Amino acid sequence: MIIDLDVPGPPPDPVRRPRHRSRGLPVLLSAVLLFLLGASTVPSSDLAPRLVADLGAGNLTWLLTDRMIYSVTGRPGEDVFDVTARPVDGEVLWTRPLGGVGMIPVLHEFGPHLAVEFPEERMLLLDARTGEIRRADFGARVAGDRILLRQNGRIGLLDPVTARPVWWRWVDGWPLAVTGGDGQVRVVNLGGTGAVYDRDTGATVRTAANLSVQGAVYTTAVSGDWMFLFTGDSMTVVRMHDLKRLWTARLTGPAAAEPCGDAFCVTGATGVTAVNQRTGSIIWTNLRWRAWSGGFATGEDGRLVRLDPGTGAVQADLGQARPAGTMLVREGGVVTDAATGRLRGVLDISVPSRCASTATHLACQDDETTRIWRLP
């Protein structure tokens, strides 16, 4: 699980203005791709994805779960966001204004609650059935399946299912990055100190110092057991389970990173760079790729490719496509299994800007709207 603390990941695709375009081109592209995939792979009508919801225009971000879809929209001419909840196959349950805010929040579902996490460490915990505010906290960060709170020189751990703090303790540091898992909460503080706490009791398991880097850290990110600290010209990696600072690599404008094979694939000002996990040495850099995310590289033209992290060689050119969990949504709305290439269906969509899926549903956003389909 990726926990985006300051800059969530690779920069999102720019919002494009709606265009009036003919449906003929997507249909033609779909037909060509279906022909290339083979007629035997074409799903029958009863196996095709079924459209179950259309959220309309203006969705800034959204979260698809097994039961629900939550979306954040902006009001025209106002610096106000609204969050809306609806069952994936049903009508809107509620809409709640989030107030005047400057940055788009990240949504998390915790059992009966929806957490709305803002980049400035403001957190709202809402009742997922009614939209009622259960808690509003400043100085809060998601830490795995818990939420770390900071108040007046103390940190605490909130159980977001019950909406109650599990423990509080006095600390000296100011949390910069947190992770949770394996019964522990790991915290790296501004200034380079860190600590591992027992998730249930708050007892200190381990402490560390000298985790800081030269230069002003302007963003951090956590992916699995790794924390990345980015400055304008470097990336430092901290292994979170034992709070060990591994190395600092010189990079130009790094903004996001994640493990890829035996390397870290980094998105930055010079495109995508692969860095050796063990030594921090540069393996390859390629300006051709704009971003790396979820095992794929994206080019300036929006094409999606699968690369060999060890060499940077292109293993598969997937064309205009977007990842959606274990699937790919390709140009013309053709949905295939990402690993096997098996055809899953064809959607009434050309090239989406973002897609996500669960075991039962697929959601995609394009220039005009966000739609949800039930998978066969």
Secondary structure, DSSP 8 states (H G I E B T S, - for coil): -EEESSS-SS------------SHHHHHHHHHHHHHH-GGG---GGGS-EEEEE--S-EEEEEE-SSEEEEEEE-TTSSEEEEEEEETTS---EEEEEEE-SS--EEEEETTEEEEE-TTSEEEEEETTT--EEEEEESEEEETTEEEEEETTEEEEEETTTTEEEEEEE-SS-EEEEEEETTEEEEEETTS-EEEEETTT--EEEEE-----SS---EEEEETTEEEEE-SSEEEEEETTTTEEEEEEE-SS--EEEEETTEEEEEETTEEEEEETTT--EEEEETTEEEEETTEEEETTSEEEEE-TTT--EEEEEEEEEEETTEEEETTTEEEETTT--EEEE-S-SS-SEEEE-SSEEEEE-SS-EEEEE--
